[in-house]
Amino acid sequence: MPLAFADGGPVAQTKKTEVREAILKSAYRLFKRKGYVATTTAQVAAGAHIAEANLYNYFDSKFDILSHLFEPWLRARIARLEGAVARVPEPRARLRRLLEALWRDLPREDNGFTNNLMQALSTLGRPDRYRPELLAWVEARIEAMIKDAVPPARYRKLAASGFAHVLMMAYDGFVMQAHLAPERVCPDATIEAMCDLILGKDGARP
């Protein structure tokens, strides 16, 4: 029978999991309150009640910590959005709900949590190379939601042009606006104009 406290045994593995989760929880609190740039790894470690040097046994860098937080955060919200959009029966209203979430709701959620990624990407060094897999996944989900809201011929044109990427570039801009001027939101007129543009003459408002 193996010793419970042997290196790598059940207790040790549980402890490692607990420490890792403590680091992520500490970082999440700090990123939401202070932002990525103003948060230090020393502060994250202190919030997790470990030495800063020990933090690097679990994560390579501050950006690595943010990546482990942000990906599940965004994936969960896109999945939630898919469900909300699917419940809207009318195509134009479905498209409007998608744009409202991308350009108004998500940029402000969790005290503008996405802005942490904007800050991080602007300060990346060579060890912290950006990987675009998450963006590609989000854009694929957006394309699928657009496909359900526009006529087939119109969707083919939009997909061929990489339009989902354009929507995500606009999303980045609204994330910055939510950080710099949180009292300002994407106006209804902008969302309605984009619906007109996406739907074309077939989706013109009554």
C-alpha positions as CSV (number, residue, x, y, z in Angstrom):
1,M,0.0,0.0,0.0
2,P,1.6,3.3,-1.1
3,L,2.1,6.1,1.4
4,A,-0.5,8.8,1.1
5,F,2.2,11.5,1.5
6,A,4.6,10.0,-1.0
7,D,5.8,12.5,-3.6
8,G,3.3,12.6,-6.4
9,G,0.8,10.6,-4.4
10,P,-2.9,11.5,-4.0
11,V,-2.4,14.1,-1.2
12,A,0.4,15.8,-3.1
13,Q,-1.6,15.9,-6.3
14,T,-4.6,17.4,-4.4
15,K,-2.3,20.0,-2.9
16,K,-1.0,21.0,-6.3
17,T,-4.5,21.3,-7.7
18,E,-5.5,23.5,-4.7
19,V,-2.5,25.8,-5.1
20,R,-3.1,26.1,-8.8
21,E,-6.8,27.1,-8.2
22,A,-5.7,29.5,-5.5
23,I,-3.4,31.3,-8.0
24,L,-6.1,31.5,-10.6
25,K,-8.7,32.8,-8.1
26,S,-6.2,35.4,-6.8
27,A,-5.3,36.6,-10.3
28,Y,-9.0,36.8,-11.4
29,R,-9.8,39.0,-8.4
30,L,-6.8,41.3,-9.1
31,F,-7.3,41.5,-12.9
32,K,-10.9,42.4,-12.4
33,R,-10.1,45.1,-9.9
34,K,-6.8,46.5,-11.0
35,G,-6.3,45.3,-14.6
36,Y,-3.5,43.2,-16.1
37,V,-0.8,45.9,-16.3
38,A,-1.2,47.1,-12.7
39,T,-1.3,43.5,-11.3
40,T,2.0,41.9,-10.4
41,T,2.9,38.2,-10.0
42,A,4.0,39.1,-6.4
43,Q,0.4,40.3,-5.7
44,V,-1.1,37.2,-7.3
45,A,1.2,35.0,-5.2
46,A,0.3,36.9,-2.0
47,G,-3.4,36.5,-2.7
48,A,-2.8,32.8,-3.1
49,H,-0.7,32.6,0.1
50,I,2.4,31.3,-1.6
51,A,5.8,32.6,-2.4
52,E,6.2,34.3,-5.7
53,A,8.9,31.9,-6.8
54,N,6.5,29.0,-6.2
55,L,4.0,30.6,-8.6
56,Y,6.3,29.7,-11.5
57,N,6.0,26.0,-10.7
58,Y,2.5,26.3,-11.9
59,F,2.5,29.0,-14.6
60,D,5.2,30.3,-16.9
61,S,4.2,33.9,-16.7
62,K,1.5,36.4,-15.9
63,F,0.2,36.1,-19.4
64,D,0.1,32.3,-19.0
65,I,-2.2,32.8,-15.9
66,L,-4.4,35.2,-17.8
67,S,-4.7,32.7,-20.7
68,H,-5.8,30.0,-18.4
69,L,-8.5,32.3,-17.0
70,F,-9.6,34.0,-20.2
71,E,-10.2,31.1,-22.5
72,P,-12.8,29.3,-20.3
73,W,-14.3,32.7,-19.4
74,L,-14.9,33.5,-23.1
75,R,-15.8,30.0,-24.2
76,A,-18.6,29.9,-21.5
77,R,-20.0,33.2,-22.6
78,I,-20.0,32.4,-26.3
79,A,-21.8,29.1,-25.5
80,R,-24.3,31.1,-23.4
81,L,-24.8,33.5,-26.3
82,E,-25.4,30.7,-28.8
83,G,-28.2,29.5,-26.6
84,A,-29.7,33.0,-26.3
85,V,-29.5,33.6,-30.0
86,A,-31.0,30.3,-30.9
87,R,-34.1,31.1,-28.7
88,V,-34.9,34.2,-30.8
89,P,-37.3,33.2,-33.6
90,E,-37.0,36.2,-36.0
91,P,-33.8,36.3,-38.1
92,R,-33.1,40.0,-37.8
93,A,-33.8,40.0,-34.1
94,R,-31.4,37.0,-33.8
95,L,-28.7,39.0,-35.5
96,R,-29.3,42.0,-33.4
97,R,-29.0,39.9,-30.2
98,L,-25.6,38.7,-31.4
99,L,-24.3,42.2,-32.1
100,E,-25.6,43.5,-28.8
101,A,-23.8,40.8,-27.0
102,L,-20.5,41.3,-28.9
103,W,-20.4,45.1,-28.9
104,R,-22.3,46.0,-25.8
105,D,-22.6,43.2,-23.2
106,L,-19.4,41.3,-23.4
107,P,-17.1,44.4,-23.4
108,R,-18.6,45.5,-20.1
109,E,-19.0,42.1,-18.4
110,D,-17.0,41.4,-15.2
111,N,-15.8,45.0,-14.9
112,G,-14.5,44.9,-18.5
113,F,-12.6,41.7,-18.0
114,T,-11.8,41.4,-21.7
115,N,-9.7,44.5,-21.5
116,N,-7.2,42.5,-19.5
117,L,-6.4,40.7,-22.8
118,M,-6.1,43.9,-24.7
119,Q,-3.6,45.2,-22.1
120,A,-1.7,41.8,-22.1
121,L,-1.4,41.7,-25.9
122,S,0.0,45.2,-26.0
123,T,2.8,44.3,-23.7
124,L,3.7,40.8,-24.9
125,G,7.4,39.8,-24.9
126,R,9.0,37.1,-26.9
127,P,8.4,34.3,-24.3
128,D,4.7,35.0,-24.4
129,R,3.8,34.4,-27.9
130,Y,0.2,35.0,-28.8
131,R,-1.7,31.9,-30.1
132,P,-4.8,32.6,-32.3
133,E,-6.7,29.3,-31.7
134,L,-9.2,30.9,-29.4
135,L,-10.0,33.7,-31.8
136,A,-10.4,31.3,-34.6
137,W,-12.9,29.3,-32.5
138,V,-14.9,32.4,-31.6
139,E,-15.1,33.5,-35.2
140,A,-16.3,30.1,-36.3
141,R,-19.1,30.3,-33.7
142,I,-20.0,33.8,-34.8
143,E,-20.1,32.6,-38.4
144,A,-22.5,29.8,-37.4
145,M,-24.8,32.2,-35.6
146,I,-24.8,34.6,-38.7
147,K,-25.6,31.6,-40.9
148,D,-28.8,31.0,-38.9
149,A,-29.8,34.6,-39.3
150,V,-29.2,35.5,-43.0
151,P,-30.3,34.1,-46.4
152,P,-27.9,31.4,-47.7
153,A,-26.6,33.4,-50.6
154,R,-25.9,36.4,-48.3
155,Y,-24.1,34.1,-45.8
156,R,-21.8,32.7,-48.5
157,K,-20.7,36.2,-49.4
158,L,-20.1,37.2,-45.8
159,A,-18.2,33.9,-45.0
160,A,-16.0,34.4,-48.0
161,S,-15.0,37.9,-46.9
162,G,-14.0,36.9,-43.4
163,F,-16.8,39.0,-42.0
164,A,-16.7,37.4,-38.6
165,H,-13.1,38.7,-38.2
166,V,-14.3,42.2,-38.9
167,L,-16.9,41.9,-36.2
168,M,-14.3,40.7,-33.7
169,M,-12.0,43.6,-34.7
170,A,-14.9,45.9,-33.9
171,Y,-15.4,44.0,-30.6
172,D,-11.8,44.9,-29.6
173,G,-12.6,48.5,-30.2
174,F,-15.8,48.4,-28.1
175,V,-13.8,46.7,-25.4
176,M,-11.4,49.6,-25.3
177,Q,-14.3,52.1,-25.3
178,A,-15.9,50.3,-22.3
179,H,-12.6,50.7,-20.5
180,L,-12.0,54.3,-21.4
181,A,-15.6,55.6,-21.3
182,P,-17.8,53.0,-19.5
183,E,-20.7,55.3,-19.5
184,R,-20.8,55.1,-23.3
185,V,-22.2,52.0,-25.0
186,C,-22.6,50.9,-28.5
187,P,-25.7,52.8,-29.7
188,D,-28.8,51.1,-31.1
189,A,-28.4,53.0,-34.3
190,T,-25.0,51.4,-34.9
191,I,-26.3,47.9,-34.3
192,E,-29.3,48.5,-36.6
193,A,-27.1,49.9,-39.3
194,M,-24.9,46.8,-39.1
195,C,-27.9,44.6,-39.3
196,D,-28.9,46.4,-42.5
197,L,-25.4,45.9,-43.9
198,I,-25.2,42.2,-43.1
199,L,-28.7,41.4,-44.3
200,G,-28.7,43.6,-47.4
201,K,-31.9,44.5,-49.2
202,D,-33.5,41.2,-48.2
203,G,-33.3,42.0,-44.6
204,A,-34.3,45.7,-44.7
205,R,-36.4,46.9,-41.8
206,P,-40.2,47.2,-42.5
